[in-house]
Amino acid sequence: MKKIFSIILVFVLVSMSLPLKSFAKDKSNTTNYKNYLVEIYDTKTYKNIKSQYSQNIINSFRESNKNKHTMVMSLSKDKYNIFKENKNSIAIEEDIYFKAESTGINEIDDILTNTLGNQEQETYSEEYPSNIKMVKGTSRQTSHENNNDNTVKVAILDSGISNHSELNIAKHVSLLDDKWYDNCGIHYDITGHGTSIAGIIGAKENDNGIIGICEGIDLYSIQVLDANNSAPLSRIVEGIDWAIENDIDVLNMSFGTNTNSQILHNAIIRANQNGMVLVAAAGNTTSNTQYPARYPEVISVGSVDGSGNISDFSADDEFVDIYAPGEGIITTGLFNGYIAAEGTSLATPHVTAAAAIIKSLDESKNASNIKNLIVASSYRISENSNVAILDIENMINHFSCFYESENEELCINNNSLDEYNEDV
């Protein structure tokens, strides 16, 4: 009887230590493996998987919610199916890739003659690019000296931000496996994509080049896009979690994918619940809005040309919340230079800057409040137009009355549209 009891006891103890008995070591042919992002909802399961599947784990990082754990694992299709069956304690998805939403970036040799109306150098004076004038991002009722811009933490989840005399970079963080940057900062951004985003938001007023909408604001660079301007889902989620843990107020995401991801949406929801405003490029898809812009917690940004017409490349469905200039955009580039670029990637930071302005005026405003004001104060080309174009001046003018209104009523917009020539 004692022997039988001992056998039963051993069996029970082994079963308790391996609650998911199907997680046997994966011995399948490695040529059939794919990378999967695995989100685990309890610490016990996490520890069991980590001990039994150590040879399959590529990366493991703990999220801001300490009861959740995330791993990137290389698994066969059979093991993927076994993991997927344990949906009460695990979420698993293929580690899909995201791409930046710029259609072209061209270096400009002479910012003085190519950006600001062919002025002679001796008469040149620094000013806002025409795309910022179009969204009325040059007139601030609260002057730059008196506002609280630099109490607002704006992060760019992108290819990084190169060191540039126009930009104040509060912090660089790279989540790439192969760190590209060096001590001189030349490779903080290997493609220039993130640096182009940064100039629209925060280029300084320094008697040189251009001025950004929130000129001189401190920017946080979260490097996730690689040399091909792409990143796996796992790195995007890790970047969002870094932003949560570091109390970022506004996050710019100028990338997208056509594939929905519940794990990504979970990260977006966590950030939203933490008070973060998330702004994303709708996509250069000519039709359907991409993810993460498609999620309701995100402000989705499409692109218009210099006349306010939706860009040929821009997503334009019902999931686009607001439009901003995305063609012929002059902004900061690599090696302390300037570039002309286009894409919904470039439209997005106009709205990110607008969100930062609202946060600087009243940090208590949540993402939903901010999204509502940005859309309500937008410019419409015609009375029945569904194309809402960002109007920062009108947004600021109606800041107080909008939030004092019980139903957050629409703001009357009497501004005209400042058109510009996007052929630069």
Secondary structure, DSSP 8 states (H G I E B T S, - for coil): -HHHHHHHHHHHHHHHH-SSTT-----S-GGG-EEEEEEESSHHHHHHHHHHSGGGEEEEEE-SSTT-EEEEEEE-HHHHHHHHH-TTTEEEEE--EEEE--SEEEEES-HHHHHTTS--GGG---B--HHHHHTT-S--SS-TTTS-GGGS-EEEEES-----TT-EEEEEEE--SS----TTSTTSSSSSHHHHHHHHHH---SSSSB--TTTT-EEEEEE---TTSEEEHHHHHHHHHHHHHTT-SEEEE-EEBSS--HHHHHHHHHHHHTT-EEEEE--SSSSS--BTTTSTTEEEEEEE-TTS-B-TTS--STT--EEEE-SSEEEE-STT-EEEEESHHHHHHHHHHHHHHHHHH-TT--HHHHHHHHHHT-EESSTT---EE--HHHHHHTHHHHHHSTT-----------------
